[in-house]
Amino acid sequence: MNSPNLFVVGAPRCGTTSLFAALKQHPDVYASVLKEPHFHAPDLPAQPHTVSDPDDYAQLFAAAGDQRIRAEASVWYLYSREAPVRIARHHPDARIVVLLRNPADMAISLYELYLRTGNEAETDPESALLRAGQTRFATSYFPFGLHYLQLMDFATPLARWRACFPGERMRVVLFDEFYRAPEAGFYDLAQWLGIDPDAAVSFDARRAREAVRMTAMKQLRELPEHLRRKLNPAASRLHSGKASMAIPATLRARLREHAREVNAGFAAAAARPWPQAW
């Protein structure tokens, strides 16, 4: 009865955190207090916040009331081969929101994040971003995310999701379009979800946290201690840090060329054309 029916999936660094924060504020939505459980992606390496036990996953939604939408957001689901199949099987009424941005910008932002968090040890952006072979470092906690060229292929994973969630069951949202006018974008998304589009939500990070503070504290109190430990406020602060590295224009151009090459099937999988600005 309390099974999730909305999944916000990748790609990384594409605005999923802000969108999920807005969803948490909506009275018609129950959102997991643990943002990225990645329960349905056992084919991906586990991260510190991964939830693998079915009972633990059910606990994330046990306190849901009569809200129309019960949501979780696990960005790496996008690249999982198992996640779309498992979610379609176990949550047949689910809808999927996929957030994407210019793949080159996504890869650069992810690289800068991983330098801050210690997952990435290569300080030369060209060597890192054009990495071809498998690698990991002593500090890596998620080596899968270090292969930026592979992650720039949106078309292949989107096709897997589209096969499991055809038509209106999946919506692709572009970062630049949505966050140019997030209130209008959320209004449209709320209509698609069948929830009140006029409910007040804020995309200001501080106001969003304040709006859900009491609800989040209640959810946390009802979770077992081992699940509460999976929340890491310090990691959240690192994720919201600002970029600090200059990326050569020639490298950006090479990344954009690669993105266009590997995304030949994007239009069919996304049900929208490849953005000209990309």
PASEBA-1860 file (N, C-alpha, C; in nm, 3 decimals):
! residues 278
1> MNSPNLFV> 0.082/-0.120/0.000/0.000/0.000/0.000/0.086/0.125/0.000 ~ 0.200/0.122/0.072/0.289/0.236/0.078/0.405/0.226/-0.019 ~ 0.392/0.143/-0.118/0.498/0.124/-0.215/0.521/0.252/-0.295 ~ 0.647/0.288/-0.324/0.673/0.408/-0.403/0.614/0.397/-0.543 ~ 0.566/0.510/-0.595/0.511/0.512/-0.730/0.566/0.625/-0.815 ~ 0.670/0.693/-0.764/0.742/0.793/-0.843/0.891/0.777/-0.818 ~ 0.965/0.764/-0.926/1.109/0.747/-0.918/1.175/0.858/-0.999 ~ 1.255/0.940/-0.931/1.332/1.045/-0.997/1.472/0.989/-1.021
9> VGAPRCGT> 1.508/0.973/-1.146/1.637/0.910/-1.178/1.723/1.009/-1.255 ~ 1.853/0.988/-1.254/1.961/1.067/-1.311/1.924/1.167/-1.418 ~ 2.026/1.208/-1.482/2.167/1.176/-1.461/2.222/1.257/-1.344 ~ 2.346/1.223/-1.300/2.403/1.298/-1.188/2.428/1.444/-1.227 ~ 2.424/1.531/-1.126/2.453/1.674/-1.143/2.354/1.741/-1.238 ~ 2.231/1.694/-1.238/2.130/1.746/-1.330/2.008/1.805/-1.259 ~ 2.020/1.832/-1.130/1.912/1.898/-1.060/1.816/1.808/-0.986 ~ 1.849/1.681/-0.967/1.757/1.591/-0.898/1.737/1.631/-0.752
17> TSLFAALK> 1.843/1.682/-0.689/1.832/1.720/-0.548/1.733/1.834/-0.530 ~ 1.740/1.935/-0.614/1.647/2.049/-0.604/1.504/2.006/-0.634 ~ 1.487/1.922/-0.735/1.352/1.876/-0.767/1.295/1.792/-0.653 ~ 1.377/1.706/-0.597/1.329/1.621/-0.487/1.295/1.706/-0.365 ~ 1.373/1.810/-0.341/1.343/1.901/-0.230/1.209/1.970/-0.250 ~ 1.176/2.003/-0.374/1.046/2.063/-0.404/0.935/1.961/-0.383 ~ 0.955/1.839/-0.429/0.854/1.735/-0.410/0.827/1.710/-0.262 ~ 0.931/1.715/-0.179/0.914/1.692/-0.036/0.820/1.793/0.028
25> QHPDVYAS> 0.814/1.913/-0.029/0.731/2.019/0.029/0.583/2.005/-0.008 ~ 0.554/1.925/-0.109/0.417/1.919/-0.161/0.330/1.833/-0.070 ~ 0.213/1.880/-0.031/0.128/1.804/0.061/0.076/1.672/0.004 ~ 0.078/1.657/-0.129/0.029/1.534/-0.191/0.140/1.432/-0.213 ~ 0.261/1.461/-0.161/0.377/1.376/-0.187/0.439/1.331/-0.055 ~ 0.466/1.202/-0.045/0.549/1.149/0.063/0.682/1.110/-0.001 ~ 0.789/1.176/0.043/0.921/1.151/-0.016/1.012/1.084/0.086 ~ 1.084/0.983/0.043/1.179/0.915/0.131/1.278/1.015/0.189
33> VLKEPHFH> 1.299/1.008/0.321/1.394/1.099/0.384/1.537/1.066/0.340 ~ 1.561/0.943/0.300/1.690/0.904/0.241/1.676/0.917/0.090 ~ 1.747/1.013/0.032/1.721/1.047/-0.108/1.762/0.938/-0.205 ~ 1.874/0.874/-0.186/1.927/0.784/-0.290/1.949/0.642/-0.238 ~ 1.842/0.569/-0.214/1.860/0.432/-0.163/1.916/0.334/-0.266 ~ 1.892/0.358/-0.393/1.943/0.273/-0.501/1.911/0.124/-0.479 ~ 1.798/0.099/-0.416/1.761/-0.040/-0.385/1.744/-0.125/-0.510 ~ 1.689/-0.066/-0.616/1.658/-0.144/-0.736/1.775/-0.154/-0.835
41> APDLPAQP> 1.896/-0.121/-0.791/2.012/-0.129/-0.880/2.122/-0.217/-0.820 ~ 2.094/-0.344/-0.796/2.197/-0.431/-0.737/2.313/-0.458/-0.832 ~ 2.298/-0.423/-0.959/2.407/-0.443/-1.054/2.511/-0.332/-1.046 ~ 2.485/-0.225/-0.971/2.582/-0.118/-0.953/2.656/-0.135/-0.821 ~ 2.780/-0.084/-0.812/2.852/-0.093/-0.685/2.775/-0.021/-0.574 ~ 2.773/-0.081/-0.457/2.704/-0.019/-0.343/2.779/0.105/-0.298 ~ 2.702/0.207/-0.257/2.757/0.328/-0.199/2.719/0.331/-0.051 ~ 2.777/0.424/0.026/2.746/0.426/0.170/2.598/0.440/0.201
49> HTVSDPDD> 2.522/0.503/0.112/2.379/0.525/0.138/2.290/0.421/0.070 ~ 2.348/0.321/0.004/2.269/0.219/-0.064/2.191/0.134/0.037 ~ 2.065/0.108/0.004/1.981/0.020/0.084/1.959/-0.108/0.006 ~ 2.000/-0.221/0.060/1.990/-0.347/-0.012/1.889/-0.444/0.048 ~ 1.850/-0.425/0.172/1.756/-0.515/0.238/1.612/-0.474/0.206 ~ 1.526/-0.566/0.160/1.387/-0.530/0.127/1.310/-0.470/0.244 ~ 1.333/-0.521/0.364/1.263/-0.466/0.480/1.308/-0.324/0.510 ~ 1.436/-0.298/0.492/1.486/-0.162/0.512/1.425/-0.067/0.409
57> YAQLFAAA> 1.416/-0.113/0.286/1.358/-0.029/0.181/1.211/0.001/0.212 ~ 1.138/-0.098/0.257/0.998/-0.078/0.293/0.984/0.022/0.407 ~ 1.081/0.023/0.498/1.078/0.116/0.611/1.081/0.262/0.565 ~ 1.142/0.287/0.452/1.152/0.425/0.402/1.016/0.483/0.368 ~ 0.917/0.397/0.347/0.784/0.442/0.306/0.675/0.398/0.404 ~ 0.716/0.337/0.515/0.618/0.280/0.608/0.526/0.385/0.668 ~ 0.577/0.508/0.685/0.497/0.613/0.750/0.415/0.695/0.651 ~ 0.415/0.657/0.525/0.337/0.731/0.426/0.189/0.725/0.460
65> GDQRIRAE> 0.122/0.838/0.444/-0.021/0.843/0.471/-0.102/0.821/0.345 ~ -0.195/0.911/0.320/-0.281/0.895/0.203/-0.235/0.983/0.086 ~ -0.108/1.025/0.090/-0.057/1.105/-0.021/-0.067/1.027/-0.152 ~ -0.098/1.099/-0.258/-0.114/1.035/-0.389/0.019/0.983/-0.442 ~ 0.127/1.054/-0.412/0.259/1.019/-0.464/0.352/0.980/-0.350 ~ 0.422/0.870/-0.369/0.527/0.825/-0.277/0.655/0.814/-0.359 ~ 0.755/0.896/-0.324/0.867/0.917/-0.415/1.002/0.882/-0.353 ~ 1.091/0.840/-0.440/1.233/0.831/-0.407/1.312/0.881/-0.526
73> ASVWYLYS> 1.440/0.916/-0.502/1.524/0.971/-0.609/1.663/0.908/-0.600 ~ 1.696/0.825/-0.695/1.827/0.758/-0.699/1.888/0.782/-0.837 ~ 1.982/0.874/-0.845/2.027/0.921/-0.976/2.094/0.813/-1.060 ~ 2.161/0.719/-0.994/2.234/0.619/-1.073/2.144/0.510/-1.128 ~ 2.016/0.509/-1.089/1.922/0.418/-1.153/1.927/0.433/-1.305 ~ 1.953/0.554/-1.353/1.952/0.577/-1.498/2.040/0.476/-1.570 ~ 2.158/0.447/-1.515/2.255/0.363/-1.584/2.244/0.215/-1.549 ~ 2.159/0.182/-1.457/2.142/0.042/-1.416/2.063/-0.035/-1.521
81> REAPVRIA> 2.108/-0.155/-1.551/2.032/-0.242/-1.641/1.915/-0.308/-1.569 ~ 1.931/-0.330/-1.439/1.827/-0.401/-1.364/1.716/-0.309/-1.315 ~ 1.748/-0.184/-1.285/1.650/-0.095/-1.221/1.520/-0.080/-1.300 ~ 1.524/-0.050/-1.430/1.395/-0.034/-1.499/1.310/-0.160/-1.499 ~ 1.374/-0.274/-1.512/1.300/-0.401/-1.513/1.240/-0.430/-1.376 ~ 1.320/-0.411/-1.272/1.273/-0.438/-1.136/1.161/-0.342/-1.095 ~ 1.177/-0.215/-1.128/1.075/-0.118/-1.088/0.945/-0.144/-1.162 ~ 0.955/-0.175/-1.292/0.834/-0.206/-1.368/0.763/-0.329/-1.314
89> RHHPDARI> 0.839/-0.426/-1.264/0.780/-0.549/-1.212/0.717/-0.528/-1.075 ~ 0.789/-0.459/-0.986/0.745/-0.448/-0.847/0.659/-0.325/-0.820 ~ 0.661/-0.227/-0.910/0.583/-0.105/-0.892/0.513/-0.073/-1.024 ~ 0.414/-0.154/-1.060/0.352/-0.143/-1.193/0.280/-0.011/-1.220 ~ 0.251/0.066/-1.114/0.186/0.195/-1.135/0.285/0.311/-1.134 ~ 0.415/0.279/-1.135/0.517/0.383/-1.118/0.528/0.474/-1.239 ~ 0.565/0.598/-1.211/0.605/0.693/-1.313/0.752/0.729/-1.291 ~ 0.816/0.767/-1.401/0.960/0.793/-1.398/0.986/0.935/-1.446
97> VVLLRNPA> 1.066/1.009/-1.371/1.115/1.140/-1.414/1.266/1.129/-1.431 ~ 1.314/1.164/-1.551/1.456/1.161/-1.581/1.502/1.304/-1.603 ~ 1.600/1.348/-1.525/1.657/1.481/-1.543/1.790/1.469/-1.616 ~ 1.805/1.550/-1.720/1.926/1.549/-1.802/1.975/1.691/-1.826 ~ 2.102/1.704/-1.860/2.157/1.832/-1.902/2.261/1.806/-2.009 ~ 2.318/1.910/-2.064/2.426/1.895/-2.161/2.527/1.792/-2.107 ~ 2.551/1.682/-2.178/2.637/1.576/-2.123/2.777/1.624/-2.088 ~ 2.832/1.717/-2.167/2.965/1.769/-2.136/2.964/1.845/-2.004
105> DMAISLYE> 2.863/1.928/-1.984/2.852/2.002/-1.858/2.831/1.908/-1.741 ~ 2.751/1.803/-1.763/2.728/1.704/-1.658/2.858/1.638/-1.617 ~ 2.937/1.593/-1.716/3.062/1.523/-1.688/3.160/1.613/-1.614 ~ 3.171/1.738/-1.656/3.263/1.832/-1.591/3.220/1.857/-1.448 ~ 3.091/1.879/-1.426/3.041/1.903/-1.292/3.063/1.782/-1.202 ~ 3.044/1.662/-1.256/3.065/1.540/-1.178/3.212/1.525/-1.142 ~ 3.300/1.553/-1.238/3.444/1.546/-1.213/3.483/1.642/-1.100 ~ 3.433/1.765/-1.105/3.465/1.864/-1.002/3.411/1.820/-0.866
113> LYLRTGNE> 3.292/1.761/-0.865/3.236/1.709/-0.740/3.326/1.600/-0.683 ~ 3.367/1.506/-0.766/3.445/1.393/-0.718/3.584/1.435/-0.671 ~ 3.638/1.543/-0.726/3.763/1.597/-0.671/3.741/1.646/-0.528 ~ 3.624/1.710/-0.504/3.595/1.761/-0.369/3.572/1.649/-0.270 ~ 3.506/1.541/-0.314/3.468/1.435/-0.221/3.575/1.327/-0.206 ~ 3.678/1.328/-0.292/3.784/1.229/-0.282/3.763/1.105/-0.367 ~ 3.651/1.097/-0.439/3.630/0.981/-0.526/3.726/0.984/-0.644 ~ 3.765/1.103/-0.686/3.855/1.124/-0.801/3.989/1.176/-0.751
121> AETDPESA> 4.099/1.116/-0.801/4.233/1.159/-0.760/4.312/1.223/-0.873 ~ 4.262/1.215/-0.996/4.333/1.271/-1.111/4.301/1.421/-1.121 ~ 4.403/1.505/-1.102/4.381/1.650/-1.102/4.394/1.713/-1.240 ~ 4.437/1.636/-1.339/4.441/1.689/-1.476/4.306/1.660/-1.542 ~ 4.226/1.763/-1.574/4.091/1.739/-1.624/4.087/1.660/-1.754 ~ 4.183/1.681/-1.842/4.181/1.608/-1.969/4.204/1.459/-1.947 ~ 4.302/1.426/-1.862/4.330/1.285/-1.834/4.210/1.216/-1.770 ~ 4.141/1.288/-1.683/4.027/1.229/-1.614/3.906/1.219/-1.705
129> LLRAGQTR> 3.868/1.329/-1.768/3.743/1.334/-1.843/3.747/1.251/-1.971 ~ 3.867/1.229/-2.026/3.880/1.148/-2.147/3.927/1.006/-2.114 ~ 3.916/0.969/-1.989/3.959/0.836/-1.943/3.887/0.726/-2.021 ~ 3.963/0.630/-2.071/3.904/0.523/-2.151/3.900/0.389/-2.078 ~ 4.001/0.362/-1.995/4.007/0.232/-1.929/3.943/0.234/-1.791 ~ 3.923/0.116/-1.736/3.867/0.104/-1.602/3.970/0.149/-1.500 ~ 3.926/0.219/-1.399/4.019/0.267/-1.298/3.947/0.288/-1.166 ~ 4.026/0.293/-1.060/3.979/0.335/-0.930/4.101/0.380/-0.851
137> FATSYFPF> 4.077/0.459/-0.749/4.185/0.510/-0.667/4.164/0.461/-0.523 ~ 4.267/0.480/-0.442/4.258/0.435/-0.303/4.142/0.502/-0.230 ~ 4.108/0.623/-0.273/4.001/0.697/-0.206/3.864/0.678/-0.272 ~ 3.857/0.603/-0.382/3.732/0.590/-0.456/3.627/0.514/-0.375 ~ 3.509/0.572/-0.362/3.397/0.504/-0.299/3.293/0.462/-0.402 ~ 3.307/0.513/-0.528/3.213/0.476/-0.634/3.286/0.482/-0.768 ~ 3.370/0.383/-0.797/3.451/0.387/-0.920/3.367/0.390/-1.047 ~ 3.245/0.339/-1.043/3.157/0.341/-1.160/3.141/0.484/-1.212
145> GLHYLQLM> 3.137/0.581/-1.122/3.114/0.719/-1.162/3.234/0.788/-1.223 ~ 3.350/0.723/-1.225/3.471/0.785/-1.276/3.487/0.773/-1.427 ~ 3.396/0.704/-1.493/3.409/0.680/-1.636/3.316/0.774/-1.711 ~ 3.362/0.899/-1.718/3.278/1.009/-1.763/3.232/0.994/-1.908 ~ 3.318/0.944/-1.995/3.278/0.928/-2.135/3.160/0.833/-2.148 ~ 3.162/0.725/-2.071/3.051/0.630/-2.076/2.922/0.692/-2.022 ~ 2.936/0.774/-1.919/2.818/0.835/-1.858/2.752/0.938/-1.949 ~ 2.825/0.989/-2.046/2.770/1.088/-2.139/2.675/1.027/-2.240
153> DFATPLAR> 2.671/0.896/-2.248/2.575/0.827/-2.334/2.442/0.819/-2.261 ~ 2.350/0.907/-2.295/2.216/0.905/-2.238/2.123/0.814/-2.318 ~ 2.146/0.803/-2.448/2.052/0.734/-2.536/2.036/0.586/-2.499 ~ 2.146/0.518/-2.471/2.139/0.374/-2.443/2.059/0.344/-2.317 ~ 2.089/0.408/-2.202/2.006/0.379/-2.085/1.863/0.429/-2.099 ~ 1.843/0.543/-2.166/1.706/0.591/-2.186/1.622/0.490/-2.263 ~ 1.683/0.425/-2.362/1.609/0.324/-2.440/1.563/0.210/-2.351 ~ 1.646/0.169/-2.254/1.606/0.063/-2.162/1.487/0.107/-2.077
161> WRACFPGE> 1.491/0.230/-2.028/1.381/0.280/-1.947/1.254/0.296/-2.030 ~ 1.270/0.345/-2.152/1.153/0.366/-2.238/1.084/0.234/-2.269 ~ 1.162/0.127/-2.283/1.103/-0.004/-2.312/1.014/-0.051/-2.197 ~ 1.050/-0.014/-2.075/0.973/-0.056/-1.957/0.864/0.044/-1.919 ~ 0.882/0.170/-1.958/0.788/0.276/-1.920/0.754/0.359/-2.043 ~ 0.670/0.306/-2.128/0.638/0.376/-2.254/0.545/0.495/-2.233 ~ 0.541/0.578/-2.335/0.445/0.688/-2.338/0.454/0.782/-2.221 ~ 0.339/0.811/-2.162/0.330/0.911/-2.056/0.377/0.861/-1.920
169> RMRVVLFD> 0.423/0.738/-1.913/0.471/0.687/-1.784/0.611/0.737/-1.752 ~ 0.681/0.794/-1.851/0.815/0.846/-1.828/0.824/0.985/-1.887 ~ 0.882/1.077/-1.812/0.900/1.214/-1.860/1.047/1.252/-1.849 ~ 1.102/1.303/-1.959/1.239/1.351/-1.963/1.237/1.502/-1.945 ~ 1.307/1.549/-1.844/1.312/1.691/-1.810/1.455/1.740/-1.831 ~ 1.469/1.850/-1.903/1.601/1.907/-1.929/1.634/2.015/-1.826 ~ 1.750/2.005/-1.770/1.796/2.093/-1.663/1.781/2.240/-1.699 ~ 1.832/2.280/-1.816/1.830/2.421/-1.853/1.687/2.473/-1.868
177> EFYRAPEA> 1.601/2.394/-1.931/1.462/2.436/-1.948/1.390/2.448/-1.814 ~ 1.407/2.347/-1.731/1.332/2.343/-1.605/1.376/2.453/-1.510 ~ 1.507/2.469/-1.492/1.555/2.563/-1.391/1.564/2.706/-1.441 ~ 1.531/2.727/-1.568/1.515/2.864/-1.616/1.391/2.926/-1.553 ~ 1.289/2.845/-1.529/1.166/2.889/-1.463/1.112/2.770/-1.383 ~ 1.175/2.738/-1.269/1.141/2.614/-1.198/0.998/2.607/-1.147 ~ 0.941/2.720/-1.107/0.803/2.717/-1.059/0.707/2.675/-1.169 ~ 0.729/2.729/-1.291/0.645/2.690/-1.405/0.669/2.545/-1.441
185> GFYDLAQW> 0.796/2.502/-1.436/0.826/2.362/-1.466/0.763/2.268/-1.367 ~ 0.763/2.306/-1.240/0.703/2.221/-1.138/0.551/2.217/-1.153 ~ 0.492/2.328/-1.190/0.347/2.333/-1.214/0.309/2.230/-1.320 ~ 0.385/2.227/-1.429/0.357/2.133/-1.537/0.378/1.989/-1.490 ~ 0.482/1.967/-1.412/0.511/1.833/-1.362/0.401/1.787/-1.266 ~ 0.353/1.878/-1.182/0.246/1.844/-1.088/0.119/1.804/-1.162 ~ 0.088/1.874/-1.269/-0.029/1.836/-1.349/-0.013/1.696/-1.406 ~ 0.104/1.665/-1.453/0.132/1.531/-1.507/0.116/1.424/-1.399
193> LGIDPDAA> 0.155/1.456/-1.277/0.146/1.362/-1.166/0.006/1.354/-1.106 ~ -0.081/1.446/-1.141/-0.215/1.446/-1.086/-0.221/1.499/-0.944 ~ -0.128/1.589/-0.907/-0.129/1.651/-0.775/-0.154/1.799/-0.791 ~ -0.187/1.866/-0.683/-0.224/2.007/-0.687/-0.111/2.092/-0.744 ~ -0.128/2.151/-0.862/-0.020/2.230/-0.921/-0.001/2.366/-0.855 ~ -0.098/2.408/-0.773/-0.090/2.539/-0.709/-0.032/2.534/-0.568 ~ 0.007/2.416/-0.522/0.067/2.406/-0.389/0.197/2.485/-0.385 ~ 0.222/2.551/-0.274/0.341/2.636/-0.261/0.465/2.552/-0.234
201> VSFDARRA> 0.563/2.562/-0.322/0.693/2.498/-0.300/0.801/2.601/-0.332 ~ 0.916/2.588/-0.269/1.026/2.681/-0.291/1.145/2.608/-0.349 ~ 1.213/2.673/-0.442/1.337/2.618/-0.496/1.460/2.685/-0.434 ~ 1.437/2.768/-0.333/1.547/2.821/-0.254/1.590/2.713/-0.154 ~ 1.718/2.677/-0.156/1.764/2.563/-0.077/1.735/2.580/0.072 ~ 1.760/2.697/0.127/1.738/2.718/0.270/1.590/2.709/0.305 ~ 1.506/2.776/0.226/1.362/2.772/0.252/1.306/2.631/0.236 ~ 1.359/2.558/0.138/1.313/2.421/0.117/1.344/2.334/0.238
209> REAVRMTA> 1.465/2.349/0.292/1.501/2.271/0.412/1.411/2.306/0.530 ~ 1.387/2.435/0.549/1.303/2.477/0.661/1.160/2.424/0.647 ~ 1.111/2.422/0.524/0.972/2.381/0.501/0.948/2.235/0.537 ~ 1.051/2.152/0.525/1.031/2.008/0.550/1.102/1.961/0.676 ~ 1.158/2.053/0.753/1.238/2.013/0.869/1.161/1.924/0.966 ~ 1.041/1.964/1.004/0.964/1.888/1.102/0.924/1.751/1.047 ~ 0.885/1.748/0.920/0.848/1.620/0.858/0.968/1.527/0.852 ~ 1.085/1.582/0.815/1.205/1.499/0.805/1.245/1.444/0.941
217> MKQLRELP> 1.235/1.528/1.046/1.270/1.481/1.180/1.178/1.368/1.225 ~ 1.050/1.380/1.191/0.955/1.274/1.225/0.990/1.145/1.151 ~ 1.021/1.157/1.024/1.059/1.039/0.947/1.183/0.973/1.005 ~ 1.281/1.055/1.042/1.405/1.002/1.095/1.383/0.927/1.226 ~ 1.298/0.983/1.312/1.271/0.916/1.440/1.211/0.778/1.422 ~ 1.139/0.759/1.313/1.071/0.632/1.289/1.157/0.530/1.215 ~ 1.278/0.572/1.175/1.367/0.479/1.106/1.459/0.409/1.205 ~ 1.498/0.286/1.175/1.598/0.218/1.259/1.731/0.295/1.256
225> EHLRRKLN> 1.808/0.280/1.360/1.934/0.355/1.373/2.028/0.330/1.255 ~ 2.035/0.205/1.206/2.130/0.175/1.099/2.091/0.246/0.969 ~ 1.963/0.277/0.950/1.922/0.354/0.833/1.948/0.503/0.853 ~ 1.929/0.551/0.976/1.957/0.692/1.003/2.104/0.724/0.977 ~ 2.191/0.627/1.003/2.334/0.651/0.984/2.372/0.667/0.837 ~ 2.285/0.626/0.747/2.314/0.639/0.605/2.300/0.783/0.554 ~ 2.234/0.868/0.631/2.225/1.008/0.594/2.353/1.079/0.635 ~ 2.409/1.157/0.542/2.538/1.221/0.567/2.529/1.369/0.530
233> PAASRLHS> 2.496/1.456/0.626/2.484/1.598/0.595/2.611/1.660/0.540 ~ 2.727/1.612/0.585/2.853/1.667/0.535/2.868/1.640/0.386 ~ 2.827/1.521/0.342/2.834/1.489/0.199/2.741/1.580/0.119 ~ 2.625/1.611/0.175/2.532/1.700/0.106/2.593/1.837/0.084 ~ 2.666/1.888/0.183/2.731/2.018/0.167/2.836/2.015/0.058 ~ 2.911/1.905/0.051/3.012/1.893/-0.055/2.946/1.889/-0.193 ~ 2.832/1.822/-0.203/2.762/1.812/-0.330/2.711/1.947/-0.377 ~ 2.682/2.036/-0.285/2.630/2.167/-0.325/2.740/2.270/-0.343
241> GKASMAIP> 2.866/2.231/-0.330/2.977/2.325/-0.347/2.988/2.377/-0.489 ~ 3.059/2.486/-0.502/3.075/2.551/-0.632/3.197/2.497/-0.706 ~ 3.188/2.502/-0.840/3.300/2.460/-0.923/3.417/2.556/-0.907 ~ 3.538/2.505/-0.918/3.655/2.591/-0.898/3.765/2.566/-1.001 ~ 3.742/2.481/-1.098/3.847/2.446/-1.193/3.816/2.502/-1.331 ~ 3.919/2.558/-1.394/3.905/2.608/-1.531/3.921/2.491/-1.628 ~ 3.823/2.472/-1.714/3.824/2.364/-1.812/3.853/2.426/-1.950 ~ 3.959/2.382/-2.018/3.994/2.441/-2.148/3.878/2.428/-2.248
249> ATLRARLR> 3.862/2.530/-2.330/3.756/2.529/-2.431/3.772/2.413/-2.528 ~ 3.897/2.377/-2.559/3.921/2.266/-2.651/3.871/2.134/-2.592 ~ 3.887/2.118/-2.462/3.838/1.996/-2.396/3.686/1.993/-2.395 ~ 3.623/2.105/-2.366/3.476/2.112/-2.372/3.426/2.074/-2.511 ~ 3.495/2.123/-2.614/3.453/2.094/-2.751/3.465/1.945/-2.781 ~ 3.573/1.882/-2.734/3.589/1.737/-2.756/3.480/1.658/-2.684 ~ 3.445/1.700/-2.564/3.340/1.630/-2.490/3.205/1.645/-2.560 ~ 3.176/1.762/-2.612/3.048/1.782/-2.681/3.043/1.701/-2.811
257> EHAREVNA> 3.154/1.692/-2.879/3.156/1.611/-3.000/3.132/1.464/-2.966 ~ 3.195/1.417/-2.860/3.175/1.279/-2.817/3.028/1.256/-2.780 ~ 2.968/1.352/-2.710/2.829/1.338/-2.668/2.737/1.324/-2.788 ~ 2.759/1.404/-2.889/2.674/1.394/-3.009/2.691/1.259/-3.078 ~ 2.812/1.207/-3.079/2.839/1.078/-3.145/2.769/0.963/-3.074 ~ 2.775/0.960/-2.941/2.721/0.845/-2.868/2.571/0.855/-2.843 ~ 2.512/0.970/-2.876/2.369/0.989/-2.851/2.287/0.996/-2.978 ~ 2.329/0.919/-3.079/2.255/0.920/-3.206/2.110/0.876/-3.187
265> GFAAAAAR> 2.083/0.791/-3.091/1.947/0.743/-3.070/1.870/0.820/-2.964 ~ 1.918/0.936/-2.928/1.856/1.012/-2.819/1.711/1.048/-2.847 ~ 1.681/1.099/-2.966/1.547/1.149/-2.996/1.440/1.042/-2.977 ~ 1.469/0.921/-3.024/1.371/0.813/-3.012/1.353/0.771/-2.866 ~ 1.464/0.763/-2.792/1.455/0.716/-2.654/1.395/0.822/-2.562 ~ 1.426/0.949/-2.587/1.379/1.056/-2.500/1.243/1.111/-2.541 ~ 1.198/1.077/-2.661/1.073/1.130/-2.716/1.080/1.282/-2.730 ~ 1.200/1.330/-2.760/1.220/1.472/-2.787/1.354/1.487/-2.860
273> PWPQAW> 1.371/1.588/-2.943/1.494/1.600/-3.020/1.614/1.635/-2.934 ~ 1.732/1.604/-2.987/1.856/1.643/-2.924/1.863/1.795/-2.918 ~ 1.880/1.856/-2.802/1.879/2.003/-2.791/1.993/2.067/-2.873 ~ 1.961/2.168/-2.947/2.060/2.236/-3.029/2.174/2.294/-2.945 ~ 2.143/2.339/-2.825/2.245/2.401/-2.739/2.349/2.301/-2.689 ~ 2.318/2.169/-2.699/2.410/2.067/-2.655/2.516/2.039/-2.759
END
